[in-house]
Amino acid sequence: MRRSLIDSRYLDAVVWLVIAVLARRIVTSALHGNPFTVATSDRNRRLSIVILVGGGLTELIRIGAAYALFHSVFPSSTYIGLIQETFSFW
């Protein structure tokens, strides 16, 4: 089965990798110095933005793919999958 480059699983992996790198930088800088600095605050803000934007983007791509798949199989039917969707990233 051929997978698309814009796949929720690939995007999830990239987002988790970025989160891990940013979190490691925060912990490393806090261990080697004062954890209550402006730089640490900026790193925390950057990490939270990545979490919110990355999580929302992966969910939108996943829901859009489910919608497109449903309409490719049942073109004349209505899509009610959003009621049954669960958010995997959040």
Secondary structure, 3 states (H helix, E strand, C coil): CCCCCCCHHHHHHHHHHHHHHHHHHHHHHHHHCCCCCHHHHHHHHHHHHHHHHHHHHHHHHHHHHHHHHHHHHCCCCCCCHHHHCCCCCC
